[in-house]
Amino acid sequence: MTNCSITIEAYNNGRITKGLFALEAHWSCDEGFSISPGPRHFDLVTCTLDDLDFGRYDAEGDSYIAELLSCVPGDIISTTLED
């Protein structure tokens, strides 16, 4: 398995928050994630997760991230593979 780091931007809701806390061991920094104001009535969550499976991410994309976070794919705005 080849490890990678992925930055996730998602809508702030209970599913995303619960999923991120479940993956605390993969947070790239001590603070974990940030919440910022988003468009209209939505806040946005940004988090970088380390030591994720690059092969699965390459094959499955956002579906892999949604499975890790136990959320629906529509909760995720974007994912970015980090160097």
N, C-alpha and C positions, 0 to 999 in steps of 0.2 A: 504494500500500500504506500502510495506517495502522498505525503501530507501537504496541505496548503492552508493559506489564510484567506478568508472571504469576508468582505464587508457587506453587511446587510442594511438596507434601508426599508423600513416597513411602517405601516400605520400602527399607532400606539393603541393597543387593546389588551384585554386580559389574556388572550391566547398567546400573543407575542411575548408579553412580559413573563408569563409563566414558563414558556419555552426557553427564554433566555436565562432565567434563574436556574432552570434545570441543567443548562449547559455552562454553568459558572466556571467549571474547570477549563473551558475552552476560551474564556475571555482573554483578549490580548492585553488588557490593562486592568488595574485594580478597580477602577470605577465601573467597568463592565459595559455600560451603554449610556448614550445620551438621548435626551428627549428635547425636541425643538418644535416651535410652532410651525404648523403646516398650513396648507391651503384650506380655506373655509373653516370648518369646525374640527379638523383633524390635526392631532399632534403626530410628529414623526419620531421614530426610534432609529438610531444608528448604532451599529455594533460591529466590531471585527472579531471573528472567531478564528482561533488557531487550531492546528492539528486536525483538520477535517480531511476526508478522503477525496483526493483530487479525481481519482477515477470515477467515482460515483457522481461527483459534481459535473465532470466533463460529459458523462453519459446522460444524466438526469436533469441537470440544471436546477431551476427553482423548486422542482418537485422534491429533490433531495433535501433542500433547506427546509421546505415546508414539513417534511416528515420529521426532521431533527427537532424542529420547534413545536411540533404537534399543532400546527395551524393550517389554515386553508391557503392555497396559493394566492388568492386575491388579497391577503393581508400583506404580501411582500410587494414592495414597489420596485426594488432593484437589488441585484447582487453583483459584486465586483470582485474578481479574483485579484488578490494582492501579490506582489513580487515575492 
